[in-house]
Amino acid sequence: MYTPAPVVFCDGEMTGLDDTIHDMWEFAAIVQGHRDPALDGEWLWQIQVDPDRFTRHADPAALEIGGFHDRYICPHTEVLLLQRPESAVTLLPSLAALPVHWSRRHFASHLVWLLGRADSAAPRTHWAGVVPEMDIRFITRLIRAVVDDPVEMPWHYQPVDCEAVAAGALGMPPPWDSMEISRHLGVTVFPHERHTALGDARWAKRIFDAAMALPPRPLP
């Protein structure tokens, strides 16, 4: 019997594209279908960058695109939780007052819990986004840097690229452009949210939801 898996829409902002020398400094997740419904909703964090790597390797173009110098507020703590679902406070009262200061280890453990599954019989969560493999590389490195032993990542090995899903539903061959796909789907693009982690996660979700709402194409 077919059981739909949970899908979590994620996005990150980085100081560059190479996860070996750059850092993710902002990360967002829109959780839905979690085993504990109190955790469903929008989550947003900022993550402290390594000052030495930043000085030597940060890509000025990436910083400009993501608005790093205008929006980065996390130089003195490892992780700042900036947004969480209101319902999460009933389960985790320590999250009542924002921002919440976390260690990297706590952040990594929380992500494993947030993106994990209840038991081995439950379907794994699918990580969804636009070019999700890049964000996955950065988050995987962060998690493995602070856990005591190497761990298997909790999400499904097959991420969902929302652009590819939509392009397939529309019959559009690559290369793809998010703006063009959004136009064909009638998806609203909010310029002030672009290149922010939460804004881009919301955009990816709108693209995915619009593609899923299209009439199914008959199978041959």
N, C-alpha and C positions, 0 to 999 in steps of 0.2 A: 504494500500500500504506500502511495506517495505521501510523504510528510514534508511540507515546506520547511526549510531551515531558516533560522533567524538571520537577518541581514543587518549589519551595522555599517553605517556610512561614516567614513573617516577621511580626514585630510590633515596635512601638516605643512608648516612653513619652515624652510631650511635656510642655512647660510650659504648653500651651494648644492650641487647635485651629486657630489661624491661622498657617500656615507663613510668612507675611510678617513676623510680629512675635514668634513663639514659636520654641522650639528643641526638637529631639528630643534627649533626654539618655540614652536607653537603647535599644539595638537588638539584636534576636536574629534568627537565621536557622537553620532546620533544613534542611540541604542533603541532597538525595538524587538519585541518578542523575547526579552530576557526571562530567565526562569523566575526571577523576582521582579514583578512588574514595577515596583517602586524605583527601580534603576533605569527604566525606560525614559528616554528623553535626551536632551542635549547636554554634553559635557565639554568643557573647554579648559585647557591648561597652557601655561607657559613654562618653558624648561630652560634652566640656566645653560648658557653656552660656555664651552671651555675657552678661557681668555687667550691662551696661547694659540690654540687652533684658529680662533677668530682673528687674531692679529696677523697670523701668517697666511691663512688660507681663505678667509671669507670672501665670497664673490660679490663685488659691489652691485652688480646687476641684480642678483638674487635678493640682496638686502633692500634695494630700491623697489623692486616689484612687490615684495611682501610688506613694505612699510616698516621695516625693522626699527629704524631710528626714531620713528614716531610712535610705535606701539609697544616696543619691548620694555617690560617693567620688572624683569626678573634677574637683575644682576647679583643680588645678595642672598638668594635662597635657591635651593636646588630645583624645586618645582612649586608653582603656584596654581592651585585650583581656582579658576575664575568664574566658572558657571557649572551648575549641576541641576538636575530636575528638582523641583520643590519637594516632590514625593520622596526623594532619596533621604531627606532629613529625618523622616519617620524611622528609617532603618539605620541611618548613620547620623545621630544627633550632633556629632563633632563637625558636621559640614554646614551647620546652621548659618554661621557668620562667614561671609566671603570678604577677601580671598583667604584660602586655607593654605598654610605652608606645609609642604610635604618633602620627604626625602626622595631621592631617586628610587631607592629600594621600595618604598611604600607605593610610589607611582607605578612601578613595574608590577608589583603584586596586585594592585587594583586593576590594572589593565588585563592581567591574566584572568582575574575573576570576572571582570566586566565582559570580556570577549570569549570566555570559556563556556562550557556546557555543564549541565547538572550531573550527568553520569555518562558512562561509556555507551549507553544505549541511545542517548539523545543525539540528534544531528548536530554537527559542528556549526558554529557561527560562520557565515560568509562575510569576509571583509570586502566592502564595496567602496568605490571612489572613482576618480578619474586618474588613470595611470596609477593604480593602487600599489603596484610593485615597488615604486620608489619609497612611498611612505612606510611600507612593510619592512624594507631593508633598514631604514633608520630606527624604527621602533624595535625590531628584532635585535639590533646591535645594542640598543639601550637596555633592553631586558636582560640580555645575556651578560652584560657588563656588571650587573649588580646582583644576580642570583648566585647562590653558592655553587650550584652545579648546572651544567648545560640542561636546558629544558626544551621540550617540544612546544612549539608555539600553539596556543589553544585554538586558534581559528582554523578554518578549513584550508587545505593546501591550495585550493582553487579560488583565487580572489575574483571579484566581479568588477570588471571595468565598465562603468555605466555608459561611457561613450560608445564602446563596442556593442553593448546590448542595444542601445538606441539606434546605432547605425545599422545593425542587422535587422531590426524591426522596420526601419525605413528603406532598407535596400540600398544603402549608400556605401560605395566602396571607399577604402582609405585613399589618401590621408583624410583624417577627420578633424573637424573644428567644433569646439563646444558651442560657440556662438551660432554657427550655422545649424548644428543639430537642434539647439534650443529653439531657433526660429521655426524650423520645420515642425517641431513638436508643440509649438505655442507655449513654451516654457519662459517664464519671466526671468530676466537677468537683472539683478540689482547691482549697479556699478560700485556702490560704496562697500559692498560685501566681497567683491572680487579680490582674490589673493589674500584673504584672511582664512584661517583654518576652518572656523565655523561657517563662514559664508560659503566657502567652496564645498564643504560637506553638505550644506543645505541644497546647493545648486545640483550636486551630483544626485542627491535624493530626488529632487524634482524631475531631473532627466530620467532617472530610472522609473519613477512612478508613472510618468507620462508614457514611456515606452511600454510598460506593462499594461497600460490601459488601452493600447491600440488593439483593434480587432486582430485576432490570431490569423496568421497566414496558413493556408491549408498545407498539410504535409503531403509530399508526393506519394 
